[in-house]
């Protein structure tokens, strides 16, 4: 009956890319050699990827799939409790993954694949579906979420980030997409 906040910081997908640190059930089910005999352009679809460098793609994708599965479990529980439509769900990450693009792995390359990260907000009761091309940074997350939640009057004056909630909440600034999609910034 009271508002709640849950912050869930998942580890995977992250290196080391080996069997011990991978959801092997997801790997065998979706990315094993029976489905993708080779790490080639059918598995690593980036045109600029060095396929030899991207040889860890099966492990990376398996862990992304595993993260999706577990996020889905949380969303299912919110739906069962009747709180999904009234819950602001944010999905983001701290960096991208080169996955062989430009011959690199990891995050230590100043390239779009490493720098562009998801910032997906799902809140059916409060947001229209759409995509915004706002350029945000990590310091903007807290004030923007506080603004979306309607507590922008409590944003500390000395906070470094900007509150972009007015742009997210304004239907005119978002391009409306399919009704089942989340708002992506």
Buried (B, 14 or more C-beta within 10 A) or exposed (E): EEEEEEEEEEEBBBBEBEEEBBBBEBBBEBBBEEEBEEBEEEBBEBEEBBBEBBBBBBBBBBBBBBBEEEBEEBBEEBEEEEEBEEBBBBBEBEBBBBBBBBEBBEBEBEBEBBEEBEBEBBBBEBBBBBBBEBEBEEEBBBBBBBBBBEEBEEBEEEEEBBBBBEBBBEEEBBEEBEEEEBBBB
